Amino acid sequence: MAEHFDLGSILVISMTLVFFVIVLLPNGFTHDLLLKAGEFLVSVKLILMARKNRIAN
């Protein structure tokens, strides 16, 4: 994975995933789960778009 993403991208994905799990544990599977999953997917999408832009340039 390190050859495809830089350290900052891996760090952001990891931190977002950790926050997602931390919020999931006390709240359980509620409406907040969908919001946090959306936040996680948006951050991953932004990182993938930045990678594609870096490769294109």
C-alpha positions in Angstrom: 0.0 0.0 0.0 2.9 2.3 0.7 4.0 2.3 -2.9 0.6 3.5 -4.1 -0.1 6.2 -1.4 2.0 8.7 0.4 2.4 8.7 4.2 -0.1 11.5 4.7 -2.9 9.7 2.8 -2.3 6.5 4.8 -2.4 8.5 8.0 -5.7 10.2 7.1 -7.3 7.0 6.1 -6.1 5.3 9.3 -7.2 8.1 11.6 -10.7 8.3 9.9 -11.1 4.5 10.3 -10.1 4.7 14.0 -12.6 7.5 14.6 -15.3 5.5 12.8 -14.7 2.5 15.0 -14.6 4.7 18.2 -17.9 6.3 17.3 -19.4 2.9 16.4 -18.6 1.2 19.7 -20.7 3.4 22.2 -23.5 4.3 19.7 -24.0 0.9 18.0 -25.7 0.6 14.7 -27.8 3.7 14.6 -28.4 6.6 12.2 -25.0 8.0 13.2 -23.4 4.9 11.6 -24.5 6.1 8.2 -23.2 9.6 8.8 -19.8 8.3 9.9 -19.6 5.8 7.0 -20.3 8.7 4.6 -17.5 10.7 6.2 -15.1 7.9 5.8 -16.0 7.3 2.2 -15.7 11.0 1.4 -12.2 11.2 2.9 -11.1 8.1 1.0 -12.6 9.5 -2.2 -10.7 12.8 -1.8 -7.5 11.0 -1.2 -8.0 8.8 -4.3 -8.8 11.9 -6.4 -5.7 13.6 -5.1 -3.6 10.6 -6.1 -5.1 10.4 -9.5 -4.4 14.2 -10.0 -0.8 13.8 -8.8 -0.3 11.0 -11.3 -1.9 12.9 -14.1 0.3 15.9 -13.5 
